[in-house]
Amino acid sequence: MNLDLNAAGEKRLLQLNELDELRMEAYENSRLYKEHTKKWHDMHIQRREFKEGQKVFSHGAVEITYDGKGTIKVNGQRLKHYWGGHFSKEKSTVHLKPLE
């Protein structure tokens, strides 16, 4: 009976060690995933250029002034430049020749 208790105790210790190793492996995989995700996110951040005198608020909020209509605050990361003016709606075709 004494041998069975010793064997059961050793088996339980081995199981606990294996469980601890699995936990550490999961922690390492989580850390690697977080680093990879951060690199990907940082690569896809778009740089914005704003004019001098434009107000910039904390956390990237930007104040936009409309022509006599007042001002609003928007998220600077979602702000896009407006290309105003006249655009031709006619389609054009460019024919390319192969190099000889």
HELIX and SHEET records of a PDB file:
HELIX    1   1 ASN A    2  MET A   43  1                                  42    
HELIX    2   2 SER A   58  GLY A   60  5                                   3    
HELIX    3   3 GLY A   76  ARG A   78  5                                   3    
SHEET    1   A 2 ALA A  61  TYR A  66  0                                        
SHEET    2   A 2 GLY A  70  ASN A  75 -1                                        
END                                                                             
